[in-house]
């Protein structure tokens, strides 16, 4: 799973630089076994009301776990990838964000990815 929600682990990761008018092109890896309450969201470009009420709208790990248990999909990768969706510089997206995501997807050994846009 790849989410543009700006999700990160405040106990161990730096938040995304959400207020930066030029964007933040980095990614964060979050173990899928992380309690949803341990995840925070650093993104200034969407209303957090929905994700605060139900984190599955942007980080649907619980729903995907249900689908694995029901045999509807295969296993999940150990981690999911998060990035901040506000990235106004296409060159940085192409040169920094996309290669970082592709590199981590390969390391995780994923056969497919679900992109969950914020």
Secondary structure, 3 states (H helix, E strand, C coil): CEECECEECCCCCCCCCCCCCCCCCCEEEEECCCCHHHCEECCCCCCCHHHHHCHHHCCCHHHHHHHHHCCCCCCCCCEEEEEECCCCCHHHHHHHHHHHHHHHHHHHCCCCCCEECC
